[in-house]
Amino acid sequence: MMMNPKKLFAGLAFAGLFGLSAVSAQAETQVVMLGTGTPVPDADHSGPSTAVIYNGEAYVFDVGPGMVRSAITAAQKKGIDALYPTKIKRLFITHLHSDHILDYPELASTYWWRRTEGNISVWGPTGLNEMTDGYYLMTKRDIELRTTGLNPVKDPTGYQYKTHEYDQGGWTVKDGDVTVEAFEVPHGDITPAFGYRITTPDKTIVISGDTSYSEKLVEMAKGADILVHEVICEEGWEKLPENWQKYHAAAHTKTDMLARVANEAKPGLLVLTHVLSYSAPRENTLTEVKALYDGEVVLAEDLDIY
């Protein structure tokens, strides 16, 4: 699925105006949905993961279960070479709930002994270093086996992450023409939980992570080309036990509140992901949002491209 062409900037005209290089001018930002699922098991949707591709480089946000398989599919069947696991060099984590991180060891371990692009750098919240140490312990024997004897390992440290751990939002990563800004979002009692704003020469993308209604997110998403936002279906939520209703109201964004976010931020495209619909049909989530928001909005599926 491709974004409406009217939302795309003309790269060469943009370069002429701002003096960007020919390489940057011809690069077009893509958003690839590597996983649009939730903690609820679903054969059709991998765990949360979104990739932003610019100028042949991938910026991956979250590594839910199945993300690596989706990345390989995107590389081999959709021609997005930057998403082959050994070429991914930048990872950002929103928070450490299991559905957002279970492919963390998978990503770094996949064919690591043939990795030639250097170690993966990862940015995320408090607990990231401890999680990384746990991954090293889990794969200790594998590492020993692949770095001894006849194994022609190119880089014996290729399995390692370069970690950057933060206890609060407000930090920024600048990587050439790409800027990633982290901000805190309210995800129940999980602290910190991050959303991200990604700016490239031709697009601004905001990824909500898991969050309830957030004024900060609205501020960061105002005028964005694409807002990738989690959502919970009102119809499904109403049928949950009271304790689960209370939890979800504090930790996630119901469709009426997401419509409020979209009406205030006015993104070029609203992408619904991490769709908690429970007993309601998944498609009803889109219907509920559209009833309160008349902007461009889509219900994301795994491997959709915008």
C-alpha positions as CSV (number, residue, x, y, z in Angstrom):
1,M,0.0,0.0,0.0
2,M,1.5,3.3,-1.1
3,M,0.7,6.7,0.3
4,N,-1.3,9.1,-1.8
5,P,1.1,10.7,-4.3
6,K,-0.1,14.2,-3.5
7,K,1.5,13.7,-0.1
8,L,4.9,13.1,-1.5
9,F,7.4,15.9,-2.1
10,A,9.2,16.2,-5.4
11,G,12.8,15.2,-4.4
12,L,14.7,17.1,-7.0
13,A,12.7,20.4,-6.5
14,F,13.4,20.0,-2.7
15,A,17.1,19.5,-3.4
16,G,17.2,22.6,-5.6
17,L,15.6,24.7,-2.9
18,F,17.8,23.6,0.0
19,G,21.0,22.6,-1.8
20,L,20.9,18.9,-0.9
21,S,23.1,16.4,-2.7
22,A,21.9,14.5,-5.8
23,V,21.9,11.2,-3.8
24,S,19.7,12.8,-1.0
25,A,17.5,14.4,-3.6
26,Q,16.7,11.1,-5.3
27,A,16.1,9.3,-2.0
28,E,12.4,8.8,-1.0
29,T,11.4,7.9,2.5
30,Q,9.4,4.7,3.0
31,V,7.6,3.5,6.0
32,V,7.4,-0.3,6.2
33,M,5.1,-2.1,8.7
34,L,7.1,-5.1,9.8
35,G,4.6,-6.0,12.5
36,T,1.2,-4.6,13.4
37,G,0.1,-7.1,16.0
38,T,-0.4,-7.1,19.8
39,P,0.3,-9.5,22.7
40,V,-2.8,-11.4,21.6
41,P,-1.6,-14.3,19.4
42,D,-2.5,-13.7,15.7
43,A,-1.3,-15.8,12.8
44,D,-1.6,-12.8,10.4
45,H,0.2,-10.1,12.4
46,S,3.7,-10.1,13.8
47,G,4.6,-8.2,16.9
48,P,5.0,-4.4,16.7
49,S,7.8,-3.1,14.5
50,T,8.0,-0.2,12.1
51,A,10.9,0.6,9.8
52,V,11.7,4.0,8.2
53,I,13.9,3.6,5.1
54,Y,15.8,6.6,3.7
55,N,18.6,6.6,1.2
56,G,19.2,2.9,1.5
57,E,19.4,2.9,5.3
58,A,16.9,1.3,7.8
59,Y,15.8,2.8,11.0
60,V,13.8,0.2,12.9
61,F,11.4,0.9,15.8
62,D,10.7,-2.1,18.1
63,V,11.4,-5.7,17.4
64,G,8.2,-7.7,18.3
65,P,8.1,-11.4,17.6
66,G,8.1,-12.2,13.9
67,M,9.8,-8.9,13.0
68,V,12.9,-10.5,11.6
69,R,11.0,-12.9,9.3
70,S,9.0,-9.9,8.0
71,A,12.3,-8.0,7.4
72,I,13.7,-10.8,5.4
73,T,10.4,-11.0,3.4
74,A,10.6,-7.3,2.7
75,A,14.2,-7.6,1.6
76,Q,13.8,-10.7,-0.6
77,K,10.3,-10.3,-2.0
78,K,9.8,-6.5,-2.0
79,G,13.3,-5.5,-2.9
80,I,14.0,-3.4,0.3
81,D,17.6,-4.5,0.6
82,A,18.2,-2.3,3.7
83,L,15.9,-4.6,5.7
84,Y,18.0,-7.7,5.4
85,P,18.9,-8.4,9.0
86,T,22.7,-8.2,8.5
87,K,22.3,-4.7,7.0
88,I,20.2,-3.2,9.8
89,K,22.4,-0.9,11.8
90,R,19.9,1.2,13.8
91,L,17.2,0.1,16.3
92,F,15.0,2.2,18.6
93,I,12.9,0.6,21.4
94,T,9.7,2.3,22.6
95,H,9.4,0.3,25.9
96,L,10.3,-3.2,27.2
97,H,7.0,-5.0,27.1
98,S,7.6,-8.5,25.6
99,D,5.5,-8.0,22.5
100,H,7.9,-5.2,21.5
101,I,11.2,-6.9,22.1
102,L,11.1,-10.6,21.7
103,D,13.0,-10.6,18.4
104,Y,15.8,-8.6,20.0
105,P,18.1,-11.6,20.2
106,E,16.9,-12.8,16.8
107,L,17.8,-9.6,15.0
108,A,21.4,-9.5,16.3
109,S,21.9,-13.3,16.0
110,T,20.6,-13.8,12.5
111,Y,23.7,-14.6,10.4
112,W,25.8,-12.5,12.7
113,W,29.0,-14.3,11.8
114,R,28.6,-12.9,8.3
115,R,27.7,-9.4,9.3
116,T,29.8,-6.9,7.4
117,E,28.0,-3.7,8.2
118,G,29.2,-3.3,11.8
119,N,27.3,-3.8,15.0
120,I,23.7,-2.7,15.5
121,S,23.3,0.5,17.5
122,V,20.2,0.4,19.7
123,W,18.6,3.2,21.7
124,G,15.9,2.7,24.3
125,P,14.7,3.0,27.9
126,T,16.0,2.0,31.2
127,G,16.6,-1.8,31.3
128,L,18.0,-1.9,27.8
129,N,21.5,-2.8,29.1
130,E,20.2,-5.5,31.3
131,M,18.2,-7.0,28.5
132,T,21.2,-7.0,26.3
133,D,23.3,-8.8,28.9
134,G,20.6,-11.4,29.1
135,Y,20.8,-11.9,25.3
136,Y,24.5,-12.4,25.5
137,L,24.1,-15.0,28.3
138,M,21.4,-16.9,26.3
139,T,23.7,-17.2,23.2
140,K,27.0,-17.7,25.0
141,R,27.4,-21.3,23.9
142,D,26.4,-20.4,20.3
143,I,29.1,-17.7,20.2
144,E,31.7,-20.0,21.6
145,L,30.9,-22.6,18.9
146,R,30.9,-20.1,16.0
147,T,34.2,-18.5,17.0
148,T,36.4,-21.6,17.5
149,G,37.7,-24.3,15.3
150,L,37.1,-24.1,11.5
151,N,34.5,-21.4,11.6
152,P,35.5,-18.6,9.3
153,V,33.9,-15.8,11.3
154,K,34.4,-12.3,9.8
155,D,33.9,-10.4,13.0
156,P,33.8,-12.4,16.3
157,T,31.9,-9.4,17.9
158,G,29.2,-9.2,15.3
159,Y,26.5,-10.5,17.6
160,Q,26.9,-7.5,20.0
161,Y,24.7,-4.4,20.2
162,K,26.0,-0.9,20.9
163,T,23.5,0.2,23.5
164,H,22.4,3.7,24.4
165,E,20.1,3.7,27.5
166,Y,17.9,6.6,28.7
167,D,15.8,7.1,31.8
168,Q,13.7,9.9,30.2
169,G,12.8,11.3,26.9
170,G,14.0,14.5,25.2
171,W,17.0,13.0,23.5
172,T,17.9,13.2,19.8
173,V,19.9,11.1,17.4
174,K,21.2,12.9,14.2
175,D,22.4,10.6,11.4
176,G,23.3,12.6,8.3
177,D,20.0,13.9,6.8
178,V,17.9,11.9,9.3
179,T,16.9,13.1,12.8
180,V,15.2,10.9,15.4
181,E,13.7,12.6,18.4
182,A,12.5,10.6,21.4
183,F,9.7,11.9,23.7
184,E,7.9,10.3,26.6
185,V,4.4,9.0,26.3
186,P,2.0,7.8,29.1
187,H,1.8,4.0,28.9
188,G,0.1,3.1,32.2
189,D,2.7,2.8,34.9
190,I,5.5,1.9,32.5
191,T,8.3,4.6,32.8
192,P,9.8,5.6,30.6
193,A,7.9,4.7,27.4
194,F,9.0,6.5,24.3
195,G,7.4,7.8,21.1
196,Y,9.6,8.9,18.2
197,R,9.6,11.7,15.6
198,I,11.7,10.9,12.5
199,T,12.6,13.7,10.1
200,T,14.1,13.1,6.7
201,P,14.5,15.6,3.9
202,D,11.2,14.6,2.3
203,K,9.0,13.4,5.2
204,T,8.2,13.7,8.9
205,I,7.0,10.5,10.6
206,V,5.8,10.1,14.2
207,I,5.6,6.6,15.9
208,S,3.5,6.6,19.0
209,G,4.7,3.4,20.7
210,D,2.2,2.3,23.3
211,T,0.4,5.2,24.8
212,S,-2.9,6.7,26.1
213,Y,-3.9,10.2,24.9
214,S,-0.8,12.4,25.0
215,E,-0.6,16.1,24.6
216,K,3.1,15.7,24.0
217,L,2.5,13.3,21.2
218,V,0.0,15.7,19.6
219,E,2.6,18.4,19.7
220,M,5.3,16.2,18.1
221,A,2.8,15.0,15.5
222,K,1.4,18.3,14.3
223,G,1.7,18.5,10.5
224,A,3.6,15.1,10.2
225,D,3.3,13.4,6.9
226,I,2.6,10.1,8.6
227,L,1.5,9.3,12.1
228,V,1.8,5.6,13.0
229,H,-0.4,5.2,16.1
230,E,-1.6,2.3,18.3
231,V,-5.3,1.9,19.0
232,I,-7.9,-0.1,20.9
233,C,-11.4,-0.7,19.5
234,E,-14.1,0.8,21.6
235,E,-16.5,-2.1,20.7
236,G,-13.9,-4.7,21.9
237,W,-13.0,-2.6,25.0
238,E,-16.6,-2.4,26.2
239,K,-16.8,-6.2,26.4
240,L,-13.7,-6.6,28.6
241,P,-13.9,-7.1,32.4
242,E,-13.8,-3.9,34.4
243,N,-10.2,-4.4,35.5
244,W,-9.0,-4.8,32.0
245,Q,-11.0,-1.7,30.9
246,K,-9.3,0.3,33.6
247,Y,-5.9,-0.9,32.5
248,H,-6.4,-0.2,28.8
249,A,-7.9,3.2,29.4
250,A,-4.6,4.2,31.1
251,A,-2.2,2.4,28.8
252,H,-3.7,2.6,25.3
253,T,-5.6,4.9,23.0
254,K,-9.3,4.1,22.3
255,T,-10.6,5.0,18.9
256,D,-12.4,8.2,20.2
257,M,-9.3,9.5,21.7
258,L,-7.2,8.6,18.7
259,A,-9.6,10.6,16.6
260,R,-9.0,13.5,18.9
261,V,-5.3,13.1,18.5
262,A,-5.7,13.1,14.7
263,N,-8.0,16.1,14.6
264,E,-5.6,18.1,16.7
265,A,-2.4,17.0,15.0
266,K,-3.7,16.8,11.4
267,P,-1.2,14.3,9.9
268,G,-1.1,13.7,6.2
269,L,-1.8,10.0,6.8
270,L,-2.9,8.2,10.0
271,V,-1.8,4.6,10.2
272,L,-3.5,2.4,12.7
273,T,-1.3,-0.3,14.2
274,H,-1.0,-2.5,17.4
275,V,-4.8,-2.9,16.9
276,L,-6.4,-4.3,20.1
277,S,-9.9,-5.3,18.9
278,Y,-10.5,-8.3,21.1
279,S,-13.9,-9.8,20.3
280,A,-14.8,-7.1,17.8
281,P,-13.8,-7.4,14.1
282,R,-10.4,-5.8,13.5
283,E,-11.9,-3.7,10.7
284,N,-14.4,-2.0,13.1
285,T,-11.5,-0.1,14.6
286,L,-11.0,1.7,11.3
287,T,-14.8,2.4,11.1
288,E,-14.8,3.9,14.6
289,V,-11.9,6.2,13.9
290,K,-13.4,7.3,10.5
291,A,-16.7,8.2,12.2
292,L,-14.9,10.9,14.2
293,Y,-12.0,11.8,11.9
294,D,-12.3,12.7,8.2
295,G,-8.6,12.8,7.3
296,E,-6.8,10.1,5.5
297,V,-6.5,7.0,7.6
298,V,-5.6,3.3,7.0
299,L,-5.7,0.1,9.0
300,A,-2.1,-1.3,8.7
301,E,-1.3,-4.9,7.8
302,D,2.1,-6.5,8.0
303,L,4.4,-5.5,5.1
304,D,2.3,-2.5,4.1
305,I,4.5,0.3,2.7
306,Y,3.7,4.0,2.8
